[in-house]
């Protein structure tokens, strides 16, 4: 790890505990991991890139394993997204087989007491047109029995 980046991160609001930074949209801690979902903005024009920032945090003093079922070339990080339109329609991922990819990719949650940042573009995997959407990031932990999910809090975005 780059010590300068670690020191800069410690001074950032992104490093605050979830209860001290509710705008971080942190989900509940699941098996020692916690997930935050943030957008660079919440209002977009139709066709504009929808950039998402994910923070995956290990809140324990132990290494936590994630065995997530994603094909790395589809999106930048380990999450899939649950997207629901204002009419209640679930927006499917372009690559539904990605969620069921046999073998998946094994990754570790960040080192104990640290977090990792991912930047993704929802337009690459989902058809988003005019409307209001409720978005939640999800990482499926398949190394647990039964499998569990680390989820962010939901965020509402609008596309005009």
N, C-alpha and C positions, 0 to 999 in steps of 0.2 A: 504494500500500500504506500502511496505517496504521502509522506508526513504533512506536506503543505496542504494537500487536498483534505486530509483528515482535520487539520486545524481550522481550515475555512469552513468545513461542514459543521464543526462544533459550534461555530458562531451563527450559523444559519437557522432560521425558524424551522426548517425541515428537520432539524435534529431535536426539536423539543419533544417532550413526551406528548402522546396523543391528547391527553386531557388538557394540556396547556396550549394546544394548537388545533382547535376544532375545525378550522378551515382546511386542515390537511385531509379531511374526509377519511380518517383512519377507521378501519374495521376492527372487530374484536380480535384479541389474540387467540390464535388457534395453534395448538402444538408448538408454542414458542415463537411463532411467526405472526407478523402483523403487516397489513397491506394498506397503502394510501393511494388514492386516485385523485389526480389534479389535472385540470385543463389549463392551457395557456390563457384561455378566455372561455366564456360560456355561450356566446352568440357568434354564429358563423353564417357566411353566405353559402348558398347552394354551390357545391363543387370545391369550396375552399378546403385545404387540408385541415383535418381535425387532429391536432396534436395532443397527446395524452402523456402525462408524467406519472410514473408508478414508482413508489418507494416500497421496497420489501425489507422489513426490519426483523432482526432476531433479538427478541427482548430477554433472552435467557443468558446464562453463562455457559451454555453447552452448544455443541454443533448440532444443527437440525438439518436433516436430509429432506429434500424434496425430490420426488420422482414425478415430474410433470409430463403429461402427455401432449407434447407440442412438436411440430416439425419446425426447426429453427429458421428455415428459410421463409416461413409464412409471416411471422411477426418478429419484432425485435426482442421481446422478453418472454417470460414463461406464462403470462396470463392470457386467458380468453376473456371475453366481455359478455355480460348479460345486458342486452339493450332492449328496452321496451318503449314503444312509441306512446304518445299521449292517448291514443285510441286503444291501448292495451295489446297491440300486436308485438310479438317477439321478433326481433330482427335477427335472422340467422347469419352465421359466419359464412363467408364465401367458400371456406374450406372445411366443411363439417367433418371430414375424415381426419382432420388435424387433431381433433379432440380424442380420437380413438386410435391414434397411431400406435401400432404394436411396438413395444419396446421403449417408446418415449425417450426422453433425455434425462439422465439423472443429474441433478444439481444439488448443491448445498445451499441452504438458506445462508445469508451473509454470516460472517464470523460472529460469535457471541458479542452482543452489545453494539453491533454495527448495522448498517443498512446499505442497500444497493439501489441505485437509481436506473430506471429504464425509460426511454422515450419511444413512444409508439405513435403510429398514424392510423386512426380507426378507418379511414377511407380505404386502406389497403385490404381490409378484411370484411368490411360491412358496407352495405348500400344505405347511405344516409341521405335523404332528400328533405324537402321542406317539412318542418314539424318540430315537436318538442320530444326529447328522449330522456329516459331515466337510464343511466349507465352505471354499472358496477363491474369492477375487475375481480376475476376469480382465478386462483391457482389451485389446482387439484393435487392433493398430496396422496398419491396412490400407494406409498409405502406403509400406510397405516391400514389397519383392518378394523372396521370398514374404512374405505377411503374417506378422507375429510377434505374440506375446502377452506382455504384462506381467502376471505373476501374483504374488499374495501367497503366503505360506506357508499351509498349511491349518490350520484351527482346528476343534476338536470342540466341539459344543454339544449339550445335552440338553433335550428338551421332555417334560414329564410331564403 
